[in-house]
Amino acid sequence: MFNTALRIVNKVPDAEDVLQDSFIDAYTQLGSFENRSTFGAWLKQIVVFKSIALLKRRRMDLLDLETIGELPDEDELDETEIWYTVDTIKQTVQQLPDGYRAVLTLYLFEGYDQEEIAGILGVAKSTVRTQYIRAKQKLLQLLKKGKVYEQ
């Protein structure tokens, strides 16, 4: 649960706060747990919602698709040319802006689909798709810029 919070909020003290708040909420709402999922999945959902709430308080910027115009072609960067270590990718993901990092983390690491992420963040599905594409491109650009790839 700590790793989930940390991947979203990107700061250890914030992740610790989110985790503590999540456990307190889980404890106080234990009576509402209905066994429709595992306890771990229920707790993870609380952690994700608390993490997103923290980002929103930090004024996370997610732009609606209508305000950003055309998307760049998703195939502009050749992903097959780049080889990474897990630590390098983790460090680079931490450099992404909050909105990009949140969407990328929820989609790739936590396994939420775009519709679920849209519901969690309170934005349109098209916004999630846009943020994911841009996050992926930004991540690849940062990795190439940092010369952390092998040819």
Summary of the structure (lengths in Angstrom):
residues: 151
radius of gyration: 16.6
end to end distance: 35.9
largest distance: 55.2
contacts: 405
relative contact order: 0.15
helix: 69%
strand: 0%
